[in-house]
């Protein structure tokens, strides 16, 4: 499914990702564990999503070289990334965020009626996706009213609004209490049950061992098998 080969990315003199190699297979859950150097994990996610371009190396998704593709094109290939909560705006509602996804996916439609019709259809379709991610709140709910775990669920739900094969989730445990970990575990396991693949990063090795089929460690920008 996803093949990462000798990927490298530097920022000035600092090497964030150094010759990273990793393979993610169909219908699998893969965890990347790192206790420090969060810039490496964030950079790797950016390289996979298309928000960053590698200095060296290769990225293949279902046999297709995705390095030249932008994030939207990669999403259309079936690679979806869960945005961090930093991309949620407290003063906006759940519906506002859903429509932002819809409009970004259809920026070529300029006619007002066509846009209204598309928005309406997208909102109806979003109910199922958001419910499957555990978001069962009114669409007019503001982000500022959501708990940390509900924000996680909303971020996941937004990433699931379009068809996908692989979900890439950066630090799903970040900002939530350990009491909420079972909710994240349930969501990830359910995705595999639906024959989706999941790649996530975290700092909790016990959680990774419990949930993932394979675990890898990232140290000094390099990836190795977890013990």
Phi and psi restraints in degrees (value plus and minus 20) as a CYANA .aco file:
   2 UNK   PHI    -129.4   -89.4
   2 UNK   PSI     105.5   145.5
   3 UNK   PHI    -139.1   -99.1
   3 UNK   PSI      98.2   138.2
   4 UNK   PHI    -128.2   -88.2
   4 UNK   PSI     102.0   142.0
   5 UNK   PHI    -149.1  -109.1
   5 UNK   PSI      96.2   136.2
   6 UNK   PHI      30.1    70.1
   6 UNK   PSI      24.5    64.5
   7 UNK   PHI     -96.9   -56.9
   7 UNK   PSI     115.5   155.5
   8 UNK   PHI    -159.7  -119.7
   8 UNK   PSI     118.5   158.5
   9 UNK   PHI    -169.0  -129.0
   9 UNK   PSI     108.6   148.6
  10 UNK   PHI    -140.6  -100.6
  10 UNK   PSI     134.8   174.8
  11 UNK   PHI    -143.4  -103.4
  11 UNK   PSI      78.9   118.9
  12 UNK   PHI      47.0    87.0
  12 UNK   PSI    -145.1  -105.1
  13 UNK   PHI    -107.7   -67.7
  13 UNK   PSI     -28.8    11.2
  14 UNK   PHI    -110.8   -70.8
  14 UNK   PSI     103.7   143.7
  15 UNK   PHI    -110.6   -70.6
  15 UNK   PSI      91.8   131.8
  16 UNK   PHI    -104.9   -64.9
  16 UNK   PSI     -66.4   -26.4
  17 UNK   PHI    -143.3  -103.3
  17 UNK   PSI     104.9   144.9
  18 UNK   PHI    -143.5  -103.5
  18 UNK   PSI      82.7   122.7
  19 UNK   PHI      32.7    72.7
  19 UNK   PSI      24.2    64.2
  20 UNK   PHI     -93.4   -53.4
  20 UNK   PSI     112.4   152.4
  21 UNK   PHI    -152.6  -112.6
  21 UNK   PSI     110.5   150.5
  22 UNK   PHI    -179.4  -139.4
  22 UNK   PSI     125.7   165.7
  23 UNK   PHI    -148.1  -108.1
  23 UNK   PSI     112.9   152.9
  24 UNK   PHI    -140.6  -100.6
  24 UNK   PSI     102.8   142.8
  25 UNK   PHI    -113.3   -73.3
  25 UNK   PSI     148.2   188.2
  26 UNK   PHI     -79.9   -39.9
  26 UNK   PSI     124.4   164.4
  27 UNK   PHI      30.3    70.3
  27 UNK   PSI      31.2    71.2
  28 UNK   PHI    -156.3  -116.3
  28 UNK   PSI     139.2   179.2
  29 UNK   PHI    -137.4   -97.4
  29 UNK   PSI     101.4   141.4
  30 UNK   PHI    -143.3  -103.3
  30 UNK   PSI     111.2   151.2
  31 UNK   PHI    -134.0   -94.0
  31 UNK   PSI     120.9   160.9
  32 UNK   PHI    -135.4   -95.4
  32 UNK   PSI      96.7   136.7
  33 UNK   PHI    -123.1   -83.1
  33 UNK   PSI     115.9   155.9
  34 UNK   PHI    -170.6  -130.6
  34 UNK   PSI     106.6   146.6
  35 UNK   PHI    -107.4   -67.4
  35 UNK   PSI     -36.6     3.4
  36 UNK   PHI    -169.6  -129.6
  36 UNK   PSI    -195.1  -155.1
  37 UNK   PHI      33.5    73.5
  37 UNK   PSI      36.0    76.0
  38 UNK   PHI     -82.5   -42.5
  38 UNK   PSI     -41.3    -1.3
  39 UNK   PHI     -81.4   -41.4
  39 UNK   PSI     -50.8   -10.8
  40 UNK   PHI     -87.1   -47.1
  40 UNK   PSI     -66.6   -26.6
  41 UNK   PHI     -84.0   -44.0
  41 UNK   PSI     -66.2   -26.2
  42 UNK   PHI     -83.3   -43.3
  42 UNK   PSI     -59.0   -19.0
  43 UNK   PHI     -85.2   -45.2
  43 UNK   PSI     -62.5   -22.5
  44 UNK   PHI     -81.4   -41.4
  44 UNK   PSI     -63.4   -23.4
  45 UNK   PHI     -81.9   -41.9
  45 UNK   PSI     -60.8   -20.8
  46 UNK   PHI     -83.4   -43.4
  46 UNK   PSI     -56.4   -16.4
  47 UNK   PHI     -88.6   -48.6
  47 UNK   PSI     -58.5   -18.5
  48 UNK   PHI     -90.7   -50.7
  48 UNK   PSI     -61.3   -21.3
  49 UNK   PHI     -94.2   -54.2
  49 UNK   PSI     -44.4    -4.4
  50 UNK   PHI      82.1   122.1
  50 UNK   PSI     -17.1    22.9
  51 UNK   PHI     -99.7   -59.7
  51 UNK   PSI     -34.4     5.6
  52 UNK   PHI    -150.2  -110.2
  52 UNK   PSI     130.3   170.3
  53 UNK   PHI    -129.1   -89.1
  53 UNK   PSI     112.3   152.3
  54 UNK   PHI     -90.7   -50.7
  54 UNK   PSI     130.5   170.5
  55 UNK   PHI     -94.4   -54.4
  55 UNK   PSI     -56.8   -16.8
  56 UNK   PHI    -166.6  -126.6
  56 UNK   PSI     145.4   185.4
  57 UNK   PHI      80.7   120.7
  57 UNK   PSI    -198.5  -158.5
  58 UNK   PHI    -154.2  -114.2
  58 UNK   PSI     129.8   169.8
  59 UNK   PHI    -153.6  -113.6
  59 UNK   PSI      99.9   139.9
  60 UNK   PHI    -142.9  -102.9
  60 UNK   PSI     112.4   152.4
  61 UNK   PHI    -142.8  -102.8
  61 UNK   PSI      94.9   134.9
  62 UNK   PHI      33.4    73.4
  62 UNK   PSI      20.1    60.1
  63 UNK   PHI      62.9   102.9
  63 UNK   PSI     -22.9    17.1
  64 UNK   PHI    -120.2   -80.2
  64 UNK   PSI     112.1   152.1
  65 UNK   PHI     -91.9   -51.9
  65 UNK   PSI      91.8   131.8
  66 UNK   PHI    -119.3   -79.3
  66 UNK   PSI     -18.3    21.7
  67 UNK   PHI     -75.8   -35.8
  67 UNK   PSI     -61.5   -21.5
  68 UNK   PHI     -95.7   -55.7
  68 UNK   PSI     -28.2    11.8
  69 UNK   PHI    -108.1   -68.1
  69 UNK   PSI     121.5   161.5
  70 UNK   PHI    -101.1   -61.1
  70 UNK   PSI     152.2   192.2
  71 UNK   PHI     -75.7   -35.7
  71 UNK   PSI     -61.1   -21.1
  72 UNK   PHI     -84.8   -44.8
  72 UNK   PSI     -61.4   -21.4
  73 UNK   PHI     -86.0   -46.0
  73 UNK   PSI     -57.6   -17.6
  74 UNK   PHI     -86.9   -46.9
  74 UNK   PSI     -58.2   -18.2
  75 UNK   PHI     -82.3   -42.3
  75 UNK   PSI     -59.5   -19.5
  76 UNK   PHI     -86.6   -46.6
  76 UNK   PSI     -43.6    -3.6
  77 UNK   PHI     -96.8   -56.8
  77 UNK   PSI     -34.9     5.1
  78 UNK   PHI      91.1   131.1
  78 UNK   PSI      -6.4    33.6
  79 UNK   PHI    -127.9   -87.9
  79 UNK   PSI      91.3   131.3
  80 UNK   PHI    -135.0   -95.0
  80 UNK   PSI     117.7   157.7
  81 UNK   PHI    -137.5   -97.5
  81 UNK   PSI     115.6   155.6
  82 UNK   PHI    -102.9   -62.9
  82 UNK   PSI     101.2   141.2
  83 UNK   PHI     -93.0   -53.0
  83 UNK   PSI     125.1   165.1
  84 UNK   PHI     -87.0   -47.0
  84 UNK   PSI     139.1   179.1
  85 UNK   PHI     -81.2   -41.2
  85 UNK   PSI     -36.8     3.2
  86 UNK   PHI     -79.5   -39.5
  86 UNK   PSI     -39.1     0.9
  87 UNK   PHI    -111.7   -71.7
  87 UNK   PSI     -18.2    21.8
  88 UNK   PHI    -116.8   -76.8
  88 UNK   PSI     116.9   156.9
  89 UNK   PHI    -125.8   -85.8
  89 UNK   PSI      99.3   139.3
  90 UNK   PHI     -77.7   -37.7
  90 UNK   PSI     -52.4   -12.4
  91 UNK   PHI    -105.1   -65.1
  91 UNK   PSI     -25.0    15.0
  92 UNK   PHI    -121.5   -81.5
  92 UNK   PSI     143.8   183.8
  93 UNK   PHI    -115.9   -75.9
  93 UNK   PSI     152.9   192.9
  94 UNK   PHI     -79.6   -39.6
  94 UNK   PSI     -64.0   -24.0
  95 UNK   PHI     -80.2   -40.2
  95 UNK   PSI     -60.1   -20.1
  96 UNK   PHI     -78.4   -38.4
  96 UNK   PSI     -62.0   -22.0
  97 UNK   PHI     -90.3   -50.3
  97 UNK   PSI     -57.5   -17.5
  98 UNK   PHI     -83.0   -43.0
  98 UNK   PSI     -64.5   -24.5
  99 UNK   PHI     -88.5   -48.5
  99 UNK   PSI     -50.6   -10.6
 100 UNK   PHI     -82.1   -42.1
 100 UNK   PSI     -60.6   -20.6
 101 UNK   PHI     -84.0   -44.0
 101 UNK   PSI     -64.1   -24.1
 102 UNK   PHI     -81.8   -41.8
 102 UNK   PSI     -64.6   -24.6
 103 UNK   PHI     -92.7   -52.7
 103 UNK   PSI     -53.3   -13.3
 104 UNK   PHI     -85.7   -45.7
 104 UNK   PSI     -51.6   -11.6
 105 UNK   PHI    -102.1   -62.1
 105 UNK   PSI     -25.0    15.0
 106 UNK   PHI    -161.5  -121.5
 106 UNK   PSI      23.9    63.9
 107 UNK   PHI     -86.5   -46.5
 107 UNK   PSI     -31.8     8.2
 108 UNK   PHI    -103.1   -63.1
 108 UNK   PSI     -30.7     9.3
 109 UNK   PHI    -109.8   -69.8
 109 UNK   PSI      98.2   138.2
 110 UNK   PHI    -129.9   -89.9
 110 UNK   PSI     -42.4    -2.4
 111 UNK   PHI     -87.3   -47.3
 111 UNK   PSI     113.7   153.7
 112 UNK   PHI     -79.7   -39.7
 112 UNK   PSI     -65.7   -25.7
 113 UNK   PHI     -84.9   -44.9
 113 UNK   PSI     -62.9   -22.9
 114 UNK   PHI     -82.0   -42.0
 114 UNK   PSI     -59.3   -19.3
 115 UNK   PHI     -88.3   -48.3
 115 UNK   PSI     -62.5   -22.5
 116 UNK   PHI     -81.5   -41.5
 116 UNK   PSI     -62.0   -22.0
 117 UNK   PHI     -84.7   -44.7
 117 UNK   PSI     -62.8   -22.8
 118 UNK   PHI     -84.9   -44.9
 118 UNK   PSI     -62.9   -22.9
 119 UNK   PHI     -77.8   -37.8
 119 UNK   PSI     -63.9   -23.9
 120 UNK   PHI     -82.6   -42.6
 120 UNK   PSI     -64.5   -24.5
 121 UNK   PHI     -84.6   -44.6
 121 UNK   PSI     -60.6   -20.6
 122 UNK   PHI     -87.6   -47.6
 122 UNK   PSI     -59.0   -19.0
 123 UNK   PHI     -82.2   -42.2
 123 UNK   PSI     -62.6   -22.6
 124 UNK   PHI     -83.1   -43.1
 124 UNK   PSI     -63.0   -23.0
 125 UNK   PHI     -86.6   -46.6
 125 UNK   PSI     -50.7   -10.7
 126 UNK   PHI     -89.4   -49.4
 126 UNK   PSI     -45.8    -5.8
 127 UNK   PHI     -76.5   -36.5
 127 UNK   PSI     -64.7   -24.7
 128 UNK   PHI     -85.9   -45.9
 128 UNK   PSI     -65.2   -25.2
 129 UNK   PHI     -83.5   -43.5
 129 UNK   PSI     -64.2   -24.2
 130 UNK   PHI     -87.9   -47.9
 130 UNK   PSI     -58.2   -18.2
 131 UNK   PHI     -84.2   -44.2
 131 UNK   PSI     -57.8   -17.8
 132 UNK   PHI     -88.5   -48.5
 132 UNK   PSI     -40.2    -0.2
 133 UNK   PHI    -114.9   -74.9
 133 UNK   PSI     -14.9    25.1
 134 UNK   PHI      69.9   109.9
 134 UNK   PSI     -10.9    29.1
 135 UNK   PHI    -116.1   -76.1
 135 UNK   PSI      78.9   118.9
 136 UNK   PHI    -137.5   -97.5
 136 UNK   PSI      19.9    59.9
 137 UNK   PHI    -126.5   -86.5
 137 UNK   PSI     139.2   179.2
 138 UNK   PHI     -77.8   -37.8
 138 UNK   PSI     123.2   163.2
 139 UNK   PHI     -85.3   -45.3
 139 UNK   PSI     -40.4    -0.4
 140 UNK   PHI    -105.5   -65.5
 140 UNK   PSI     -17.5    22.5
 141 UNK   PHI     -84.1   -44.1
 141 UNK   PSI     110.3   150.3
 142 UNK   PHI     -99.0   -59.0
 142 UNK   PSI     130.6   170.6
 143 UNK   PHI     -80.7   -40.7
 143 UNK   PSI     -54.0   -14.0
 144 UNK   PHI     -82.9   -42.9
 144 UNK   PSI     -38.3     1.7
 145 UNK   PHI    -110.7   -70.7
 145 UNK   PSI     -24.7    15.3
 146 UNK   PHI    -107.5   -67.5
 146 UNK   PSI     124.9   164.9
 147 UNK   PHI     -95.0   -55.0
 147 UNK   PSI     144.3   184.3
 148 UNK   PHI     -75.5   -35.5
 148 UNK   PSI     -61.1   -21.1
 149 UNK   PHI     -90.1   -50.1
 149 UNK   PSI     -54.6   -14.6
 150 UNK   PHI     -88.5   -48.5
 150 UNK   PSI     -52.5   -12.5
 151 UNK   PHI     -85.0   -45.0
 151 UNK   PSI     -59.4   -19.4
 152 UNK   PHI     -81.0   -41.0
 152 UNK   PSI     -65.3   -25.3
 153 UNK   PHI     -84.8   -44.8
 153 UNK   PSI     -58.6   -18.6
 154 UNK   PHI     -85.4   -45.4
 154 UNK   PSI     -63.8   -23.8
 155 UNK   PHI     -78.6   -38.6
 155 UNK   PSI     -61.7   -21.7
 156 UNK   PHI     -85.1   -45.1
 156 UNK   PSI     -65.7   -25.7
 157 UNK   PHI     -80.2   -40.2
 157 UNK   PSI     -60.8   -20.8
 158 UNK   PHI     -83.3   -43.3
 158 UNK   PSI     -56.1   -16.1
 159 UNK   PHI     -90.9   -50.9
 159 UNK   PSI     -39.5     0.5
 160 UNK   PHI    -116.8   -76.8
 160 UNK   PSI     -14.3    25.7
 161 UNK   PHI     -90.3   -50.3
 161 UNK   PSI     -43.1    -3.1
 162 UNK   PHI    -133.3   -93.3
 162 UNK   PSI     132.3   172.3
 163 UNK   PHI     -77.1   -37.1
 163 UNK   PSI     122.2   162.2
 164 UNK   PHI    -171.6  -131.6
 164 UNK   PSI     140.6   180.6
 165 UNK   PHI    -132.8   -92.8
 165 UNK   PSI     -55.6   -15.6
 166 UNK   PHI    -145.2  -105.2
 166 UNK   PSI     109.5   149.5
 167 UNK   PHI    -127.5   -87.5
 167 UNK   PSI     105.6   145.6
 168 UNK   PHI    -127.6   -87.6
 168 UNK   PSI     101.4   141.4
 169 UNK   PHI    -146.2  -106.2
 169 UNK   PSI      94.4   134.4
 170 UNK   PHI    -106.3   -66.3
 170 UNK   PSI     100.1   140.1
 171 UNK   PHI      27.4    67.4
 171 UNK   PSI      41.4    81.4
 172 UNK   PHI     -83.2   -43.2
 172 UNK   PSI     -38.8     1.2
 173 UNK   PHI    -109.2   -69.2
 173 UNK   PSI     -29.5    10.5
 174 UNK   PHI     -85.5   -45.5
 174 UNK   PSI     108.5   148.5
 175 UNK   PHI      64.9   104.9
 175 UNK   PSI     -17.9    22.1
 176 UNK   PHI    -138.8   -98.8
 176 UNK   PSI     139.9   179.9
 177 UNK   PHI    -101.1   -61.1
 177 UNK   PSI     141.8   181.8
 178 UNK   PHI     -83.4   -43.4
 178 UNK   PSI     -44.4    -4.4
 179 UNK   PHI     -84.2   -44.2
 179 UNK   PSI     -42.1    -2.1
 180 UNK   PHI    -113.4   -73.4
 180 UNK   PSI     -26.9    13.1
 181 UNK   PHI     -75.7   -35.7
 181 UNK   PSI     -61.3   -21.3
 182 UNK   PHI     -78.8   -38.8
 182 UNK   PSI     -49.5    -9.5
 183 UNK   PHI     -86.2   -46.2
 183 UNK   PSI     -62.8   -22.8
 184 UNK   PHI     -86.5   -46.5
 184 UNK   PSI     -62.4   -22.4
 185 UNK   PHI     -78.1   -38.1
 185 UNK   PSI     -65.1   -25.1
 186 UNK   PHI     -80.6   -40.6
 186 UNK   PSI     -62.9   -22.9
 187 UNK   PHI     -84.3   -44.3
 187 UNK   PSI     -63.0   -23.0
 188 UNK   PHI     -86.8   -46.8
 188 UNK   PSI     -65.0   -25.0
 189 UNK   PHI     -82.9   -42.9
 189 UNK   PSI     -57.9   -17.9
 190 UNK   PHI     -85.0   -45.0
 190 UNK   PSI     -55.1   -15.1
 191 UNK   PHI     -83.8   -43.8
 191 UNK   PSI     -61.7   -21.7
 192 UNK   PHI     -85.4   -45.4
 192 UNK   PSI     -57.6   -17.6
 193 UNK   PHI     -80.5   -40.5
 193 UNK   PSI     -50.1   -10.1
 194 UNK   PHI    -108.3   -68.3
 194 UNK   PSI      -5.5    34.5
 195 UNK   PHI      45.2    85.2
 195 UNK   PSI      16.4    56.4
 196 UNK   PHI    -124.1   -84.1
 196 UNK   PSI     134.4   174.4
 197 UNK   PHI    -120.3   -80.3
 197 UNK   PSI     128.0   168.0
 198 UNK   PHI    -152.2  -112.2
 198 UNK   PSI     112.1   152.1
 199 UNK   PHI    -143.1  -103.1
 199 UNK   PSI      99.4   139.4
 200 UNK   PHI    -153.1  -113.1
 200 UNK   PSI     135.5   175.5
 201 UNK   PHI    -129.8   -89.8
 201 UNK   PSI     132.4   172.4
 202 UNK   PHI    -185.9  -145.9
 202 UNK   PSI     151.6   191.6
 203 UNK   PHI    -128.8   -88.8
 203 UNK   PSI     -27.7    12.3
 204 UNK   PHI    -115.8   -75.8
 204 UNK   PSI      82.0   122.0
 205 UNK   PHI     -87.2   -47.2
 205 UNK   PSI     -52.0   -12.0
 206 UNK   PHI     -86.7   -46.7
 206 UNK   PSI     -61.5   -21.5
 207 UNK   PHI     -83.2   -43.2
 207 UNK   PSI     -63.2   -23.2
 208 UNK   PHI     -80.5   -40.5
 208 UNK   PSI     -63.9   -23.9
 209 UNK   PHI     -85.4   -45.4
 209 UNK   PSI     -54.2   -14.2
 210 UNK   PHI     -92.7   -52.7
 210 UNK   PSI     -56.6   -16.6
 211 UNK   PHI    -119.0   -79.0
 211 UNK   PSI     -59.1   -19.1
 212 UNK   PHI    -108.1   -68.1
 212 UNK   PSI     130.5   170.5
 213 UNK   PHI     -95.7   -55.7
 213 UNK   PSI     -54.6   -14.6
 214 UNK   PHI    -156.0  -116.0
 214 UNK   PSI     124.8   164.8
 215 UNK   PHI    -146.9  -106.9
 215 UNK   PSI     120.1   160.1
 216 UNK   PHI    -147.2  -107.2
 216 UNK   PSI     138.4   178.4
 217 UNK   PHI    -136.9   -96.9
 217 UNK   PSI     119.5   159.5
 218 UNK   PHI    -133.6   -93.6
 218 UNK   PSI      99.8   139.8
 219 UNK   PHI    -155.9  -115.9
 219 UNK   PSI     110.8   150.8
 220 UNK   PHI      31.8    71.8
 220 UNK   PSI      16.5    56.5
 221 UNK   PHI      61.4   101.4
 221 UNK   PSI     -20.3    19.7
 222 UNK   PHI    -129.2   -89.2
 222 UNK   PSI     131.7   171.7
 223 UNK   PHI    -131.0   -91.0
 223 UNK   PSI     113.9   153.9
 224 UNK   PHI    -159.9  -119.9
 224 UNK   PSI     144.3   184.3
 225 UNK   PHI     -87.4   -47.4
 225 UNK   PSI     120.6   160.6
 226 UNK   PHI     -93.9   -53.9
 226 UNK   PSI     125.4   165.4
